[in-house]
C-alpha cells in the first residue's frame, strides 16, 4: 500500500511505498575501509595538507604558521585542497566563484568515529562547528554557511578519516529561501509546532532537555532523521554550551542506533540555519545512504521511500533497546 505525503509546511511531497516490504538489512551501505598509513588527516601528517586555519588544542584556538605546524591537536580545520569556492574573488562574488571551503578534521586518530566520541570530544566538535560557522558568516559578502558531514564513500566522502566540511556562499540557496518565505507567510514558526507534534509520538527516536530526534512524516529516504532544538534558535551561534552538549548527545545516540540496525551505514548530515533571519528554526537532517536518486526523483523532485518513517522509528528504537521487530 503506497501513500503520498506532503512536507509539514512546504509544497514538497514523498511517496511512502510500504508495500515493497524491505527490512533494515536491505539498506546497508557500510563505508569502505581505507589504509590509515596513507591518510593525510591523521596526526603526524600535518605537512601533507594546507596549513590549518584553526587548531583546537588544550582549550585554545591556534593557527599554523609558515614555520610551525601545530602538533598534538584535538580538532584541525584546513582549507579544502580542491575547493568549490575561493576567497580570491572578493568584490565580484557571483562572477568569480567567491566563497570559502573548509575541512574540519574531527579527531587525530584514524580509526575513531562519532559513535565512540567521549562527551568532551563531542562538546568540542559542536563548539568548533559553531565557531567556524560564525567565523565565515562574518566574512564580506557571505550570505549562507553550509555545514555538512559525509561519512563513507557512497555518501561522497573521499577519505575515511572522520571529518566535516563547510562551504560559505555569497547567496542563500533557493531551498532555504523557499523555507524562509513560507515561514514568514505563515506568521509563526512551523518548526516549533513540529517539535510539539513529533515529541514522544510513534516517529520519535530520542529526546533530551534541549533536542528531539525523529523520523519526519514526509521522509525523503529510508531512515531519514531530523534533529530540532526545543527552543527557537536560528543558527549555531545562538546556542549555549548546554544546547550544544544536548545536540552532540543526540547525534551520537542516533548514529549508534543506526550502526546497530543498518550495520554502520554511509550517511550525510546537513545543518539548515540562517544567520540573518530570527524567524528561521535551525534543524539538522541525517540521511543514511539507503537508496539512490533515479529518473523519477530527478524528473519530479518527489522521492519514493520504501521504509515508512513510523516503521523506521520502530526498527531504530527496538534495535537500540535490543528487541526484535517483526
HUSULQUI-V121266 format. One line per field, one symbol per residue. phi: phi as a letter, one per 40 degrees, with the letter a starting at -180 (. if undefined). psi: psi as a letter, one per 20 degrees, with the letter a starting at -180 (. if undefined). burial: 1 if it has 9 or more other ideal C-beta (glycine too) atoms within 8 Angstrom, else 0. Layout:
# HUSULQUI-V121266
phi=???
psi=???
burial=???
This chain:
# HUSULQUI-V121266
phi=.bacbbddabcbbbbcbcccfcbdccbcadcccbcccbccccdgbdccbddccabcafgbbbacbccabcbfcbbbbbcccbccbbcccdhbdccbgcibbbbbccacccccadcbccdcccdcccccdcccccdccccdgcbabcbabbbgdcchccbcdcabbabcbcacddcccccdccccccgaccccccdccccgbcccbaabcbbbbaccdbccbdgcbbbbccccbcaccccccccccccdccccccccccdccbffccabbbcbabcbacccbdabbbbccbabcbdccccbgbccbcbddccccccccccccgccbb
psi=pqppqqqgjrmqqqoomhiilqrhhijplpqqprohhjpiiqpikhiirqqphppppljqoapqrhippprlrgqpoqqphmqhqqiikphmhghilqaqoqpoohqhphiqrhijqrghhgghghggggghghghhiqpjpiqooprppoqhijjpiqhpprrqpppqjrpqhhgggggghghhhirohhhhhghgipkaiipgqpahiqqpqoqgmphqpkppqppqhqoqhrhijprhgghghgggggggghhghgghjlmqqrqqppoqpikniiqoqqpppoqnirqpaggghhikpqoojophhhghgggghhhijrpp.
burial=00001001000011111100000100111110010100101110110010111111100001110000010011111111001011101100100101111111111101000100100011111111111111111010110111111111101010111111111111011001111101100100111111100110001111000111111101101111111110001111101000111111111111111110110011111111111000011111111111100000100001111110111111111111000000
